[in-house]
Amino acid sequence: MKTILLVPTGEGVGLNSACLGLIYALECQGLKAGFLKPFSQDSSAEIDRSTALFRHLSNSTTVEPIGYTRLIQLINAGENDELLEQAVHLHRQISKEHDLIIVEGLVPNARDSFAGEMNAALAQALDAHVIIVSNADIGNAEHSAEKVETQLRNFGGASCPRTAGVLFMRTRGLPEECAQIPVTMDPSLRLDKESQKFAEAIQKTHPHIGSAQLPIIAMVPFSNTLSVPRVSDLSAQIQAAWINKGEAAQRRVLHNSLISANIQYELDKFVAGELIISSSDRVDVLLASSIASSQGIPLAGLVLTEHHAPNALVLDFCQASIKNGLPILYTPLSAFETAQKLASLSNEIPIDDTERAEQVTRFVSSHLNLAMLAPLLNGDFQARLSPSAFRHELVQKSIAAKKRIILPEGDEPRTIQAAAICQARGIAQCILLAKPEAVLEVAKARNIELPQDLEIVDPDLIIDQYVQSMVEMRKGKLTEAQAKEQLQDTVVLGTMMLALDQVDGLVSGAVHTTANTVRPAFQLIKTAPEYSLVSSIFFMLLPDEVYVYGDCAINPDPDAAQLAEIAIQSADSAKAFGIDPRIAMISYSTGSSGTGADVDKVREATEIARQRRPDLLIDGPLQYDAASVESVGRSKAPDSQVAGRANVFIFPDLNTGNTTYKAVQRAANVVSVGPMLQGLNKPVNDLSRGALVDDIVFTIALTAIQAEQQASR
């Protein structure tokens, strides 16, 4: 079992972010990395922050650290060996299920002078390789190196065989463009040239740092965007009470503005992400904040200081902003004291700020150069497609595909933000079908930066181009007047653009129903020549592996031949996304143990699929537990090559499939990507109306990859 211990040079270096980023990067390489924090240094917290964040982000299990009180008791009693034995026990509890373990070391601080010595003992007890984690300043290489050197002495200096490298976090002095936020791990963001230049500067005084023996594994830029708190994180820091909590858990503070002058000279501060700080007797500031919120400008929040909270009559004038979710706080501190306390707010990620934790994890992982750890990582690991690896491959394959994707819901805020992300990262060339002025208004209100090459097409200007073509495609079913009327629907218009090869794929459904998205595709795109129906799959991102579920969205009660076709479509889709398909035809019975029309249908479908595609590994009927649990599979179907190992699950009808996917998704807190439609001549994909921005990004990527597949046939 390989173990890597991350040892910080001090407080505030981003140790937890480094651990999470390294685990994510390893996951994207197909390595199952566990996490262990052996010792807690927080005497007041009931839940350890690092451990809780790991559990959420990885959807994986670990163990609770030894509490701070117990840690101090054993150290004071001279029972260091007992302490280390307990740490080894925790390590062994999680080592059996992982390829390697990432361990978070103790943080040296004024209170815990034992941290350096204990980290060295821990490395020895766990037989761990050590990565030093420190912050850096490009303009002061010598000072950055001295902090690393101080920590290295605890391990016998640079010649210690345990030291594997240095990870520089929160690096200052880099250009702002170095701090882009990726939607998944993006190695193109790595600062290899900057790291090499910094290493050369360091080696003038410390020649071993940055050498082959102690390489710089990454130089992670400081990011203002990723260091911003939510408004909900501020109240305790400034002794504030809530007047209106609103969207305090979602809104982030990009900047603070202390309003002291006449309001007419301060209006430029009322922008997206701004926290307005003002004396509570400034009714004009409260009203200006309300007007800005009513105009769609998402201020971070409003902090009213000193004197007393505004009276009810004043707040009545601000109901529009309150309904729009504007967080409003009151603190008895002065405006100046409030600003001072906010300036000293910790950069550490709160336990419940999972959105920020996910972004930081992707950000850090993108800057890691795992090639520097090759001597350490090389070994016999069983590669698998983890959820992290799936998302990573999804984005990378879509970037390589370079496809044009039409988004008919072009003025919908989540869609605009997703399109901007995809365009900026090269995931796809996105086309927003909407009035340009509407898109610009939404982007301005939500502080979305639109890439220059993002296409916005006004549907009213192009409808007439498609009327005749639509009439010809639906010959005998539509008149020109009817076609023109239907083309007012942007989904229909976008589908026509796809049918005429002007775009490569279509994504809709953020505000439209599945029927609204799929019906035009059935009428204009139609099924591929080798298929007789359209079906769907979900990619279920379980903690250890990605499963494919089909059909969970389209066909209510397929017959045996249709079920066989769904299995074949799903297997081909799985292959396209890096999954080696082992297909289980699901039923309430395994093998020949049951009878009845429903199980007979599954049995017949299995035989049809085998005949049509003898290259596929397929078995059925199988009960779900026999298909997915190795011990049950061996017991119920000992001769099956699929039982207990299945990763593609074909359900006998829509009722079973839809119910199962939603039960697994909700009960196990599993991320599901889809539904992805399959069997059409050209890719069209539907979104959930509750889709998050990341969901839309990944669906656009899916669609681009489908388009590339179909083009290469």
N, C-alpha and C positions, 0 to 999 in steps of 0.2 A: 504494500500500500504506500503510494507516494503522498507526501504531506508537504504543503507549503505554508510557512508561517510568515504573515505580514507584520512587520515590526515598525511602529511609527517613531519618528524622531521627537515628537512632542504633540501638544494639543492642537487641534484645528488643522491637521494636515489632510483630512479627508480619508481617514483610515477605513471607515465602513464603506464609503463609496468605492474605494480601491478594491476591497474584498468582493463586493457585489459585481463590479465591472469585470474583474478577473474571472469570476465564476461564470458570468454570462458569456464572455469571450470563449472560454473553454467549452461551454455547452454548444456554442455555434461550431466548434470543431468536432462535435460528436462525442465529447468526453463528459461523463457524468460526474460533476464536481459537487461534493458535499461541503457544508459550512459548519465550523465549530468556533464558538467563543467560549473558551474554558472558564474565564473569570470575569465577573461583572465588577465595574468600578463605580457604579451608581448605587449609593446606599438608600436612595429615596424611591426609586422606580420599582413598581411591582412587576413590570414586564420589561425585559431587556430589549432595547431599541434595535440593536443590530440583528438579534435573533428573530425578532418579530418581522422586520423588513425582509429578511431572507426568506422566511416562510411564505410571506405574501408573494414576493416577486418570483420565486421558483416553484411555488405551489408544492413544496417538498418539506419533509420533516427534518428536524434536528433536535438537539437536546438543550435544555436550559443551562445557563452557566452557573458555576458555583457562586453563591451570593457574596457580596462585598463583606458583610459581617463575618461570615465563615472564613473568607480569605484572610482577613486581618487576624482573626483568632488563631488560625493555624500558623501564620507567619510569626506572630508575637510569641507563640508557644514553641517556636523552633521546629515545627512539624512540617518543614518544606517537603520532605519525602512523601508524607501522607497527602499533602496538597497535590503534588505531581501525580501520585497514583490515582487520585480521583480524576485528574485531567485525562490521564491515559484511559481510564474506564469510560469516560464520556466519548473519547476518540474512537474506542473500539465499538461503542454502541452504534455508530453511524458508518463505520468504515466498510462493513460488509456489503453495503448497497451502492458503493461509489467507486469510481476509477481513481480518484484522488480527493484529498481533503484540503480545503483552504481554511487556515486557522487565523483568527484575529487576535493579535497580541495585546499586551497591556500598554497603556499610554503613559509615558513618563510625565509627571507633573510635580508641583511643589509638595503635594500631600503624600503621594505614593513614590517615595524614593527607591523602593524595592523593584520598580517596574523593569528596569534594564537587566538586573540580575535574574529576575524571574523569567523574563523572555528567553534568556540564554539557557536557563535550566529547562524550560519548556521545549525549546528546539531539540535539546538532547533527549529528553524523555519521549518525545514523539518521533524522534529520528527525522526531523523536518529540515527541509531546505528553507533558507531565509531570504525574504525580499524586504529591503529597507524602503519605507514609505516616508517621503518628506515633501515639503513644498519647496518652491524654487523661485528665484528672481533672475531673469535673463541678464539683467544689468549688474548682477553681483554674484558671479559664478563661485568665487572663493568662499563667500559666506554660505552659499547653498551646499558646497562640498563639506565645509566644516561640520555642519549639522549631521550629515551622513557619517562622517568620520567618527564623531562622538559616539554614535550608536554602534558602529562597527567594532569599537574597542570591547564592547560587551561580549563579542563573539571571537575574540582573539585577533582582531584586525582583518585586513583585506585578504590575508593568506588563508583564512578559515575556509575549509572546503564546503561548509554549509551555506555560505553566502552565495546567492544565485543572481542577484541583480538589484538595481535601484529603480524605484517607481516615483517619478516626480509628479506630484499632484498640485492643483491650484497654482500653476505656473504663471507668474506675472511678467509683463514686459513683451508679450506676444501681440501681434495685430489682432484687432477685434474679429476679423474674418476667420480666424483660426478656431473660434468657439461656436461653430455651427452645431445645431442640435439634430442628430439623425433620428429617423423613425425606427431603425433597427441598427445592428452593428454595421458600421460602414468603414472598412479599412482605408478607404481613400482619404479619410480625414487625418490619418497618421502623420505626425510631424517628424519624419525621418531625417530630413535635411537639417531642421532646426535642432533636433536632438544631437546630431553629429557635431554641429557647430558648437553647441553648448558643452558637449563632452570635451571638445578640443580646448575650450576656455578653462574648464575645470582641471584638465590634465596638466596645465601649466604649474599648478600647485599640488595637485593630488593625482598623480599619473595612473593609479589603479582604478579610479572611478570612471566608468565609461569604457574600460578595457574589455577584452574578451572574457577575462576572469570575472569581472563585475560589471556587466553591461547595463546600459540605461534601457529598461524595458519599455518605458513610455515617458512622454512629457505631455501631461494633460493640462490644457490651458485653464486659467481661471475664467469662469463664465458668470457674468452678472445675471443672465437670464435664469441660470440654474441655482443661483444663490438667493432667489427671492422668496420670501415667506408668503403664506396666505394671510388674509386679513384676520382670520380666526386665530392665528398664532400670536397676535399682538396684544390681546386684551390683558393678559396677566403681566406682561412686561411694562405696561403703562398704567396699571391699576384702574382699568376702564370697565365700565358697565355698558351693556348693549341697549341702545335705543331701538335699533332694528338690526337683527343679525343677518337677514336676507341671504345673499349668496356668499357669505364670509368664508365658507369652506372651499369655494371654487375660485374666488377672485384673488389675484396675486399682486403684490405691491412692487411695481417696477421702479417707482420713484416716490419720494416724499416732497410735498410742497407746503411750506408754511406761508399762509396767506396773511399779510399784515397791511398791505397798501389798499388804496381804493380799488374796489372790485373791477372797475373798467381797465385797470392796468395789470390785472391778474388772470384775465380770462384765458390766456394762452396756456395756463397750467391745467385747465380742465380737459385732460386728454385720457385716452385709454390707459389703464394700469396705474394711474396717479392716485396716491393717498393724500387727500386734502386735510391739512391740519389748520385749525382756526379757533379763535376764541368763541365760546358758545353764545356770546352776545352779538356775533356777526350774523344777523339774520340774512343779510345779502349773500353771504357765502353759502348758507344752507339752501337758499332759493336757487342760486346759480348751479349748485350741485344737482338739485332736483331737475332743473331745465336740461342740463347736460345729459343726465340719465334718461330723461324722457325722449331726447333726440337720438338715443341709441348708443351713446358714448359710455362704454363700460368702465367707469371710474373704479379704482380698487376699493375705495371707501372714503368715509368722512369721519374725522376725529375732532370732536368739539371739546375744548379745554376750559379750565378755570370756571369761576363764577358758579353757574348752575346749568342744568340741562334745559334745553329750550322747552317752552310751554306747549301745551296740547294744541293751542290755536295755530301756532307757527307750524307744527308738525302736520296739521290738517292740510296745509298748502303743499305739502311734499308727498302726498299719497301716491302720486304717479311714480316717483323715484323709489318709494318703499315697495310698491307693487313690482317694479322692475328689478328688485333684489339688491338695491344699494345698501351696503353695510354702513351703519351709523353707530359710533361709540361716543361715550362721554367719560372724561377723566378729570379729576380735580387738579391734576398737575397743570403747570403753566404750559403754554405752547412750546416755549424754548426747552423746558424740561422733557416734554414729550418727545420732541425731535431728538434730543440727546439720548434718551433711553432706547429709541428705535434704532439709532445708529449703532448701538452696542448689542443688538439682537444676535443670538447665536446663528451660525451658518449650518448647524447640524440639521439633518432631515428629521422632522417629527415622525413618530411611529405611524400615525394615520395619514401622512402625506404621501400616499402610494404613487400618485401621478408624478410628483417630482422625483421620487425614488426611481421610478422606471426610466425617466428621462436621463437622470444622472448615470444610471447603470449602462444605458446604451452609449452615452457620451464617453464615459471612461473606457468602455470596451473597444470603442472605435479607435482609440489612440494607442492601444496596446500592441506591441510588436512581439507576438508569441514565438516568432522564429528565434528570438533571443533566449527563449526557454527550451529550445528543442533538445539540448542534451539532457535536460531534466525530465521532459515530458515523454521522450521516446520510450516506448514499451509496448507490451501486448495489451492494447485496449480494444474492446469490442465496440466498433463504431455503431452508432444508432442515430436515427433522426429525432432528436429532441425537439420540443416546441421552439426553443431558442434557435436551433439550427434550421428548423423549417422556416421560421420568419426571416432569418438571415438569407437563406437560399432563395426564398420568394422574391425578396428585394433585388438580390444580385442578378437573378435570371431575368427579371423584368427590365432591369437597366440594360442588360445585354440585348434584349428583344427590340427596344426602341420603337414601340408601337404608339399609334394615335388612338386615344380613348375619348369618346364623346360622353359628356355628362349633361343629360337633358335638364336636370334640376340645378341649372347654372347659377341661380341667385340664392340658393339655400346656403346658410352660413357654414355649416360643417363641410359641405361639398366644396365650397370656395377654398376653405383652409386646406382640405385634403388635396385639392388640385394644385395649390401653391406649393405644398410639400413635395408632391410627386414631380412637379415641374422642376423645382429647385434641385432635387436629388437625382433627376434623370430617370425616375421610375417609369414615366410615360410622358408622351406629349399630350397634355390634356386640353380638351376644347370645352369651354363652358357655353352652353346654349342658353343665352339670357340677354336682356338689355344691358349693354355695357355700363350705363349710368347706375343701374341697380346693383351690379357687382361691385363697382367702385364705392358706392355708398356703404354697402355691408363691410367691405374691406377696411374702409376708413374708420367706421364705428367700432370695429373689433380689432383694430391695429394689426391687420393681416397685410404682410408685404407681398404684393403680387409680382412674380417674376416678369421681366419684360417680354419674354417669349411665350407667356401663357396666352392662348387664343381665347377670345370672347367673341361669339358670333350672335348677332341679333337675329332671332328667328323670323321676325317680320320681314326682314330684307331678303330672305332666301326661300320662303315657302313656295313662291310661284315656280321656282326651278324644279320642284319635285312633283307637281300635280300630275303632269302627263305620265311620268314614269310610274307613279303609284296606280294610276288608272290601268296602265298596261299590265302591271304586276298582278292586279286583282281584276283582270278582265271579266266583264260581265257582272261584277259585284259592286262596282262603284262608278258613279258619274264624276265628272270633273268637280262639280259643286260639292259633292260629298267628300271627295278626296281633299279638297281645299279646307273643308271644315275639320276633317280629322287631323290634318297637318297642323292645326292650331295647337294641338297637344304636342308638347316638345318631345315626349317619349316617342310618339309616332314619327315625328320629323327626324329625330336622331336615329331611329331604326332605319328610315329610308336612306340616310347618309351611309349607314353601315351596309345596307343592301347593295348600294351602288359603289362600294369599295372606296368611299371617300374617307372613311375612318376604319380602324381595325377592330374595335370593340365598343361596347356600351355598358355603362353602369348606372343604375337608377334604383329608386326605392326608398330614399331617405324621407320623402314625403308622399310617394305614390304607393299603392298596394302592389302586391305580387302580380295580381291579375293585370293591372295597368302596365306593368313592365313586360310581362311575358306575352300577353295577347298580340301586340304588334309583331313580336318576333315570330310567333307561330304563323301569322298571316303573311309576313314579308320575307323572313329569313329562311324559315322552314328547316326540316331536319336534314342532316348530312346523308349522302347516298347510302352509306352502309348501315344506317339506323332507321328504325320505324317510329321511334318516340323520343321525347325529350325527358330527361330525368334530372335529379339533383343530388349533390353530395355535400356533406359538411366535413370539414377537417376538425377533428376533436383534439385539442391540444392538452392531452393528459400529462401528468407530471413527468413520466419517463419516456413517453412515446407519442407519436401522432397516429390517431386512428382515423379511418375514413368510414362515414356512415352514409348509406344510400338506400332507398330514396326517402327523404324526410320532408319533401316540400311540394311535389308535383303530382304523382300518380296515385290515386286513391286505392285502387285494387287491381294491380297488374296481374295478367294471367301468367302461366308458366313461361311462355316464350318471351313475354315482355320482361318478366323478372330476370330471365337469363341475360337479356340485352342490357338491363340496368347493371347487372354484375360485371359484364364485359366493359361497359362504359366506365364504371367506377374503377375497375382495375387499370384501365388505360390512363385515367386521370391520376390515379395514385402514382403510377410510373413516371408521369410527366413532372411530378413534384418531388421526385427522389425517394419514393416509398416503394420498396420491393413487395408487391401485393401477395398476401396470403388471405384468400377470400373465404369467408364463412357465410353460408346461406342460413339465416337465422330462422328458427321455428321453436315451437313449444316442445319439440321432441328431438332426440338425438339418434341418428342412424335409423335403424328399423324398429326402434322401441315403441313408436306410436303410429297410429293410423288415423285417417280422417281426411276430408277434402283439403283442408288447409296445409297439412303436412305433406300430402301427396303432391300438391302444387309445388312446394319447395323442392321436393325430391326430383320431380320432373324437370324443374328449372335448372337444377344442378347438372343433370345429364345433358340437357340442351347446351348449356354453357361449356361443358367439357368437350362436347363434340365440335362446337364452333371454334373453340380456342383451346386446343390441347396443350398449348404452351403455358397456360395459367395454372397456378396451384389453387385449387378450389375444392371445397367439400361442403356437404350438407345432406340432409338437414342437421343443424347443430343448435343446441340451446346456447344462450349467450354465455353462461358460465363455462360450458364445455369448450366454447370457442376461445375464451379470453384467459381462463385460469389454467395454468399448466397442469396442476395436480388433478383437477376435474377432467381436463381433456384426456390425460393418460388413463383415467379410470373409465370414462364413458366411451371414448373412441381411441383405443390404444394404437390402432394401425393408421390413424389419420396424420398426415403431414401438416394439417392446418390446426387441428384441435389444440387448444392451449396456447397457440402462437399467432392467431389471426390478427390482422391489422386492417382488413377491409370487411365491414359488416353489412350484409345486404338484408334488409328487413322485408317481410312478406307483404306488407301493405303500408299505406301512409299513416294509418292510425298507430300502428306499432312503432314505425320509424320516428314520427314526429314526437310521440310521447317519450320514447326512449332518449332521444337526443336532448330534449328539454329537461328530463329528469336527471340525466348525467351532468348536463351543463350547470344546473342550479344546485343540485345536492352536493356535487363534488367540486363546485366552484371552478369548472373547467371552461377555458376560452374556446369558443367554436367559431371557425371562419367559414362563412358561407351564408346561404346556400349558393353553390356554384352550379350553374346549369351546364348540362352536357348533352350532346346529341344534335345540337344545332349546327347549321352550316357555318355560322359565324358566332363569336362569343358575345353573349348578352348575360349580364348578371344582376341579380336582385339584392337589395340591401334591406336590413331590418329598419323600420322607421325609428327605432331607438339607437341606431348605429352611432358609435363614437367616431371621431375623426380618424383614429388609427384603423378602425374597422373599414372605413371607406378607402383609406390608403392601401390596405392589404387586398381589398377586393379589386381595386384598380390594377394592382400588381398581378393578381390571379388572372384577370382578364387579358392583360398584356401577354402573359405566358401562354394562355390558351390560343391567342391569335398567332403567336410564333409557331406553336405546334401545328396548327391547321395550315399555316403557310408552307411548312416544311414537308407536308404529306405528298 
